[in-house]
Amino acid sequence: MEQRALAAAAPVDSLRFLVETDTWNDSVEGTDKKTMDVTCGTKRKQDNLESNTELLSTDEKKVLWRANFEEFIRRLRHKACVANVKVRVNNDAAIVLAAALELSRHSETKLRIDNSVPQSINAIYDEVIKREGGLGMDLERIRASLVELGCEVPLMAIDETYSVDLKNIIEQARIEEVESIVLKRYGREAYKMFRLLSKDDHLLETDKISETTFVEKKDAVKILSKLWKDDYLEMKKVITRGTRQSEFILWKLNKLSLWGHVLDEMYHAALNLRLRITHEQEQEKEILQMPRYKRLRKVRITVEPSQMNLDDALP
């Protein structure tokens, strides 16, 4: 999505500067015509002076603007990280993160970065106290918040710099988003098993999952199979050979493929909601002033907030 926006926001030079090129050509053509029509002498100089003045005034009025999508997406990414930390950790950590990202923003060399640019504790402190709620924070509170954000405490206080792991924050936000989808779609038992797999991040046997989440094995198998069929989990069968052959079913969460799958589902859901709203509007177009308008209004009140929630969740 980010790549598409950036590509659309950066047209080729021939299109970006088309207005300037046309203005110059038109003015030059006008100048040439005037030069050919007049005789040599004072009048030619006067016409050239007038045309040059007109050209300069035209160029001053033609100002081209382009949306800075790179900076827009960077700020949106930072804002999402701060909002997630505020809910998941605490308000102090969110203030410190916002300060660190503001200092880091001008030094970032690319759009997607895994870690913020290292900043000194004094620079972070100076930025923190400028923010609402940060005036009363001292260095110790700021250091504690940086630790909560996953920063490593420097061994030497001479060069005390900190860099925030943004990749981990975004990873946690994605997991929480998918966990909420699993909870609503498959129920609390599926949510507990999915959460266990997302935290362990390795293959787990069915019995282990059942025992840890306190879900009956037969129910656990049904739920895990459903999640696997819907591409939320990966399954692997292992057969052991010995005095007696045994088969074990192992389950794992592949986060990389899961993000793409869930994002695709969210885009489809957003499209379906948009189409539903359009369908309802077309169906009731001729009777908007009649009592059935209340039904259309009720449908829109139900559907449109769902679409807005999906828009907020989409990256």
matplotlib code that plots the C-alpha trace (Angstrom):
import matplotlib.pyplot as plt

x = [0.0, 2.8, 4.7, 1.6, 1.0, 4.6, 4.6, 1.4, 2.7, 5.9, 4.9, 7.5, 9.3, 7.5, 4.1, 5.3, 6.8, 4.3, 2.8, 6.2, 7.2, 4.0, 4.2, 7.8, 7.0, 3.9, 5.8, 8.7, 6.5, 4.7, 8.1, 9.2, 6.1, 6.4, 10.1, 9.3, 6.4, 8.2, 11.0, 14.4, 15.0, 13.5, 10.1, 11.8, 13.6, 10.4, 8.5, 11.2, 11.3, 7.5, 7.5, 10.3, 8.4, 5.3, 7.2, 8.7, 5.3, 3.7, 6.5, 6.0, 2.3, 2.7, 3.6, 3.4, 2.6, 2.9, 1.8, 4.8, 3.6, 6.9, 6.6, 2.9, 3.4, 6.3, 4.3, 1.3, 3.6, 5.0, 1.6, 0.4, 3.4, 2.8, -0.9, -0.2, 2.4, 0.1, -2.5, -0.2, 2.5, 1.6, 1.3, 4.9, 6.3, 4.2, 5.5, 9.1, 8.5, 6.9, 9.9, 12.5, 10.7, 10.4, 14.2, 14.8, 12.4, 14.8, 17.7, 15.8, 17.3, 14.5, 10.8, 10.7, 13.2, 13.5, 15.1, 14.9, 18.1, 20.1, 19.6, 21.3, 19.4, 19.8, 18.3, 15.4, 14.9, 14.8, 12.2, 10.1, 9.6, 8.2, 5.3, 2.0, 2.5, 6.2, 7.2, 7.2, 9.3, 12.9, 15.8, 15.1, 11.4, 12.6, 15.2, 12.6, 10.2, 13.0, 13.6, 9.9, 10.2, 12.8, 15.9, 19.1, 20.7, 24.2, 27.1, 28.9, 27.2, 29.7, 27.8, 24.3, 22.3, 19.1, 17.4, 13.8, 12.9, 10.1, 9.9, 8.9, 6.3, 4.7, 4.9, 3.0, 0.4, -0.2, -0.5, -3.1, -5.1, -5.1, -5.9, -9.0, -10.1, -9.6, -11.5, -14.5, -14.6, -13.6, -14.3, -12.3, -10.8, -9.4, -8.1, -6.2, -4.6, -3.7, -2.2, -0.1, 1.3, 2.0, 4.1, 6.0, 6.8, 7.7, 6.0, 3.8, 2.1, -1.6, -1.5, 0.8, -1.6, -4.6, -2.9, -1.6, -4.9, -7.1, -9.1, -10.3, -8.1, -11.0, -12.2, -8.6, -8.1, -11.4, -10.5, -6.9, -8.0, -10.4, -7.7, -5.4, -8.1, -8.6, -4.8, -4.2, -1.9, 0.6, 0.3, 3.0, 2.6, 5.4, 5.5, 7.8, 8.9, 9.9, 8.3, 5.0, 4.4, 3.0, 1.8, 2.0, 0.4, 2.4, 1.1, 2.9, 2.0, 3.8, 3.5, 4.9, 2.3, -0.4, 0.0, -0.6, -3.6, -5.3, -4.6, -6.2, -9.2, -9.5, -9.4, -12.1, -14.2, -13.8, -14.8, -17.9, -19.0, -18.6, -20.6, -23.3, -23.7, -23.9, -26.4, -28.7, -28.5, -29.4, -32.2, -33.8, -33.0, -36.6, -38.1, -35.7, -38.5, -40.8, -40.9, -38.5, -35.8, -35.5, -34.5, -31.7, -30.5, -30.4, -28.4, -25.9, -25.5, -24.6, -22.4, -20.5, -18.9, -17.7, -16.1, -14.4, -13.0, -11.6, -10.0, -8.4, -7.0, -5.6, -1.9]
y = [0.0, 2.4, 1.6, 2.3, 5.6, 6.7, 5.6, 7.6, 10.6, 10.8, 11.4, 11.5, 14.8, 15.5, 15.5, 17.3, 20.2, 20.3, 23.7, 25.3, 24.0, 25.1, 28.5, 29.0, 27.8, 30.0, 33.1, 32.4, 31.9, 35.2, 36.9, 35.5, 36.6, 40.1, 40.3, 39.3, 41.8, 44.9, 46.8, 47.2, 49.9, 51.3, 49.5, 46.1, 46.7, 47.9, 44.8, 42.5, 44.2, 43.9, 40.2, 39.4, 41.2, 39.3, 36.0, 36.6, 37.6, 34.4, 32.2, 33.7, 32.9, 29.3, 27.4, 23.6, 21.5, 17.8, 15.8, 14.5, 11.0, 9.8, 12.2, 11.5, 7.7, 8.2, 10.4, 8.0, 5.1, 7.0, 8.0, 4.3, 3.2, 5.8, 4.9, 1.2, 1.8, 4.1, 1.3, -1.6, -0.2, 3.2, 6.9, 7.7, 5.2, 6.8, 10.3, 9.1, 7.2, 10.3, 12.4, 9.9, 9.5, 13.3, 13.6, 10.6, 11.7, 14.2, 11.7, 8.7, 7.7, 5.5, 5.1, 1.7, 1.5, -1.3, 1.0, 4.7, 6.7, 6.6, 9.7, 10.8, 10.7, 14.5, 15.2, 12.8, 14.6, 18.0, 16.8, 15.0, 18.1, 20.0, 17.6, 17.5, 15.3, 15.2, 18.3, 16.4, 13.5, 13.2, 11.3, 8.2, 8.0, 8.4, 5.7, 3.4, 4.1, 3.4, 0.0, -0.7, 0.1, -2.6, -0.4, -1.8, 0.2, 1.4, -0.2, 3.1, 6.4, 8.4, 7.9, 7.2, 6.8, 4.9, 3.4, 2.1, -1.2, -0.1, -3.4, -5.1, -2.5, -2.9, -6.7, -6.5, -4.3, -6.7, -9.7, -7.9, -7.0, -10.5, -11.9, -9.7, -11.1, -14.7, -13.9, -12.5, -15.1, -18.4, -17.8, -17.6, -21.1, -20.5, -17.1, -18.8, -21.4, -18.8, -16.5, -19.4, -20.1, -16.5, -16.1, -19.4, -18.9, -22.6, -25.9, -27.2, -30.6, -30.9, -32.4, -29.6, -26.9, -28.7, -28.9, -25.4, -23.7, -26.1, -27.1, -30.7, -32.4, -33.3, -29.7, -28.4, -30.6, -29.2, -25.6, -25.9, -27.6, -24.8, -22.2, -24.2, -24.5, -20.7, -20.2, -18.9, -21.7, -24.2, -27.9, -30.5, -34.3, -36.2, -40.1, -41.9, -45.4, -47.9, -50.8, -48.9, -46.4, -43.1, -39.9, -36.5, -33.3, -30.1, -26.6, -23.3, -19.7, -18.3, -14.6, -13.4, -15.2, -14.6, -10.8, -10.9, -13.2, -11.1, -7.8, -9.3, -10.3, -6.8, -5.2, -7.6, -6.8, -3.1, -3.4, -5.5, -2.9, -0.2, -2.2, -2.9, 0.8, 1.6, -1.2, 0.0, 3.6, 2.5, 0.2, 3.0, 5.9, 6.5, 6.3, 8.3, 10.6, 7.7, 5.8, 3.1, 5.8, 4.9, 1.4, 2.7, 5.0, 2.1, 0.0, 2.8, 3.5, -0.2, -0.6, 2.6, 2.5, -1.0, 0.3, 3.1, 0.6, -1.4, 1.7, 2.5, -1.0, -1.1, -0.1]
z = [0.0, 0.9, -2.3, -4.4, -2.7, -3.2, -6.9, -7.5, -5.7, -7.9, -11.5, -14.2, -14.7, -18.0, -16.2, -13.0, -14.9, -17.8, -16.7, -16.4, -19.9, -21.6, -20.0, -21.2, -24.7, -25.0, -23.8, -26.1, -29.1, -28.3, -28.0, -31.4, -33.1, -31.7, -32.7, -36.3, -36.7, -35.5, -37.1, -35.6, -33.1, -29.9, -30.4, -30.5, -27.3, -25.7, -26.8, -25.6, -22.2, -21.9, -22.9, -20.4, -17.6, -18.6, -18.6, -15.2, -13.7, -15.2, -13.7, -10.3, -10.3, -11.4, -8.2, -8.3, -5.3, -4.6, -1.5, 0.5, 0.9, 2.3, 5.3, 5.6, 5.9, 8.3, 10.6, 10.4, 11.3, 14.2, 15.4, 15.3, 17.3, 20.0, 20.2, 20.6, 23.3, 25.2, 25.4, 25.8, 28.1, 29.7, 29.1, 30.2, 27.7, 24.9, 25.8, 25.7, 22.4, 20.8, 21.8, 20.5, 17.2, 16.8, 17.2, 14.9, 12.2, 10.5, 10.5, 9.0, 5.7, 4.6, 5.1, 6.9, 9.7, 12.3, 15.0, 15.6, 15.2, 18.4, 20.6, 23.8, 27.1, 27.4, 23.9, 24.8, 28.1, 26.4, 24.0, 26.6, 28.8, 25.9, 25.6, 27.4, 30.5, 30.2, 32.2, 35.5, 34.2, 35.4, 33.9, 36.0, 34.8, 31.3, 31.6, 33.1, 30.2, 27.7, 29.3, 29.0, 25.3, 25.0, 24.9, 26.3, 29.1, 28.1, 30.0, 30.1, 31.1, 29.1, 25.8, 27.0, 23.8, 23.2, 20.1, 20.2, 18.5, 16.2, 14.5, 17.7, 18.5, 15.0, 15.4, 18.7, 17.2, 14.3, 16.7, 18.8, 15.7, 14.5, 17.9, 18.1, 14.8, 15.9, 19.2, 17.3, 14.6, 16.3, 20.0, 23.2, 23.1, 19.7, 20.9, 23.7, 21.4, 18.8, 21.5, 22.8, 19.3, 18.6, 21.8, 21.5, 17.8, 17.2, 16.5, 19.3, 19.5, 19.9, 23.4, 24.6, 23.3, 24.8, 28.3, 28.3, 27.3, 29.3, 26.2, 25.6, 23.0, 20.7, 20.8, 20.3, 17.2, 15.7, 16.4, 15.2, 12.0, 11.4, 11.8, 9.5, 6.8, 7.0, 6.6, 10.1, 11.1, 9.6, 10.3, 10.1, 10.6, 12.2, 12.2, 14.6, 13.8, 16.4, 18.3, 17.6, 14.9, 16.2, 14.5, 16.0, 14.6, 15.1, 14.8, 14.1, 13.4, 10.3, 10.9, 7.6, 5.5, 8.1, 7.8, 4.1, 4.4, 7.1, 5.2, 2.1, 4.2, 5.6, 2.2, 1.0, 4.0, 3.5, -0.2, 0.7, 3.2, 0.6, -2.0, 0.6, 1.4, -2.4, -3.0, -0.2, -1.5, -5.0, -3.8, -1.8, -4.1, -5.2, -1.7, 0.4, 1.5, 2.5, 5.9, 4.5, 4.6, 8.3, 7.3, 5.0, 7.8, 10.3, 7.8, 7.2, 10.9, 11.4, 8.3, 8.1, 11.5, 10.7, 7.5, 9.5, 12.0, 9.1, 7.6, 11.0, 11.2, 7.7, 7.5]

ax = plt.figure().add_subplot(projection="3d")
ax.plot(x, y, z, "-o")
ax.set_aspect("equal")
plt.show()
